[in-house]
Amino acid sequence: MEMEGALFFGTVSMLETCIANLTRENVVHVVLDLRRVRHVDATGTQAREKAFPRK
């Protein structure tokens, strides 16, 4: 999954929707490419941690 721009409270819902769709499709592994993300706020960080918890 490639992202571009900012990951913040205004865009987190798009990330959550994409992840929910992948989950419904039984996708097991996701590569989150953040090279083009220029800004991540606390809400974006929390969403990423919730979607991709450390094991």
C-alpha positions as CSV (number, residue, x, y, z in Angstrom):
1,M,0.0,0.0,0.0
2,E,1.6,3.3,-1.1
3,M,0.6,6.5,0.6
4,E,1.4,10.1,-0.4
5,G,0.9,13.4,1.4
6,A,0.0,13.5,5.0
7,L,-1.4,10.9,7.4
8,F,-3.4,12.9,9.9
9,F,-6.8,13.1,11.5
10,G,-8.3,14.2,8.2
11,T,-7.0,11.3,6.2
12,V,-6.9,8.4,8.7
13,S,-10.4,7.2,7.7
14,M,-9.1,6.5,4.2
15,L,-6.3,4.3,5.7
16,E,-8.8,2.5,8.0
17,T,-11.2,1.9,5.1
18,C,-8.4,0.4,2.9
19,I,-7.3,-1.9,5.7
20,A,-10.8,-3.0,6.4
21,N,-11.2,-3.9,2.8
22,L,-8.0,-5.9,2.8
23,T,-9.1,-7.7,5.9
24,R,-12.4,-8.7,4.3
25,E,-10.4,-10.0,1.4
26,N,-8.3,-12.2,3.8
27,V,-5.1,-10.4,3.0
28,V,-2.5,-11.6,5.5
29,H,0.5,-9.3,4.7
30,V,0.7,-5.7,3.8
31,V,3.7,-3.5,3.0
32,L,3.0,0.1,4.0
33,D,5.1,2.4,1.9
34,L,5.4,5.7,3.6
35,R,8.3,7.2,1.6
36,R,6.1,9.9,0.1
37,V,4.2,10.7,3.4
38,R,5.5,14.1,4.5
39,H,3.6,14.5,7.8
40,V,2.1,12.1,10.4
41,D,0.3,13.5,13.4
42,A,-0.7,11.6,16.6
43,T,-3.9,10.4,15.1
44,G,-2.1,9.0,12.1
45,T,0.4,7.2,14.3
46,Q,-2.3,5.7,16.4
47,A,-4.2,4.5,13.3
48,R,-1.0,2.9,12.0
49,E,-0.2,1.2,15.3
50,K,-3.8,-0.1,15.6
51,A,-3.8,-1.4,12.0
52,F,-0.3,-3.0,12.2
53,P,0.4,-3.9,15.8
54,R,3.8,-5.2,16.7
55,K,4.0,-8.9,17.5
